[in-house]
């Protein structure tokens, strides 16, 4: 039982080690896919592009947070200050000065279905 618990703890530590380390100071432990994505981003290419889908990853520092309106401002080296809106409850565990990692994905929305025609 102790061996099983130890293996589970090691797996959990391995899975979360990348998030616990600061990206700027220490070499972050990432999977090969994440390293390739960050390398592509640093070269000016999207981290992932599949059938019109583009995803970017960046790190930054929270400069302003409005928990009532769900507004969050983050200063990044790549793009300067960015503002995001979240459900207010999701911002309760964040504070100004926190280092955060952002993942943004963009893709075209599906075309709206045509309105049904009325028969006369």
N, C-alpha and C positions, 0 to 999 in steps of 0.2 A: 504494500500500500504506500509506503514512504517513497519507493522508487517511482510509482505512478504519479504521485503528487509532485515529486521533483521534476519529472519530465514535463508535466503540465505547466509548472512554474517556469521552466526554462523556455518552453514554447511561447508562453505569454510574454516573457521578457524579450524574446527575440522579435515577436510581432510588434511590440511597442517601443523598442529601442530607438528606431528611427525618429519617432515623434518626440522622444524625451531629450534628444541632443539638439543643441542650437546649431542651425545650419551654418551660420557665419563663423563660429569659433572652432567647432570640431567637425571632423569628417563624418557626415551622416551615414548610417548604415542603411542602404537602400537595396532593393532588388535590382537585377540587371535592367528590367524594363523601366523602372523609375530613373535610374542613372542615365539610360539612353534618352529618355524624355527630357531630362534636365539638360543634357548635353546638346540636344537638338534645339531646345529653347535658347540656350546661351549663344548658339550659332544663328539665331534669328528665325528659326523654323518653328512651326507649331509643335507642341509636345505630342499631339495625337491628331491625325486627320484621317477620317474614314467617312466616305460618302457624304461630304459636306459638313462633317462634325469636326470642330476644332476645340481643343482643350489646352488651357494654359495653367501652369502652376507657378506661384510666386510666394515669397515670404515678406512679411512687413511687420510694422509696429502699430498698434491701435493708438491713434492720436485723439479720437473723440468718440464718445459712445452716448447715445440717447436711448435709454432702455424703454421709455414711454412710447416713443414713436418707432423704435426698432431700427434706428439709424446707426451706422458704424462707419467711421473714417479710418483708413489704414494707409500709412506712408510706406511706399515700396521704393526700392532702388530702381526697378525696371520701369515703372510707370508713374512715379510721383504719388500724390495723394489720391486715393480712390474712395468713393462713397458707396456703401451697400445698404440695402434694406432687408431686414430679416423679421420674422415673427418676434415681437418683443420678448416673449418668454425664452427664446433661444439665446438671448444675450446676457442672461442673468449671471453666468459664470465667467464673464470676461470683464477686464478692467483696462483703463487707459494705461499704456505702457507695456501691455502684454505683447509678446512676439507671437504671431500667428502665421499659419500657412494657408494660402487660398488656392482653391482649384476652381477655375471658371470654365464652363463648357458652353459653346454656342452652336446652334444648328437652326436651320430654317424650320419654322412651324409648318405643319401640314396645312394645305389650302382648305379653307372652310368649305363645308358641303354646300352645294347650291340650295337656295330656298325652294321648297316644294311649290310647284305651280298649282294654282287653284283651277279646278275645272268648272266651266260655266254651263 
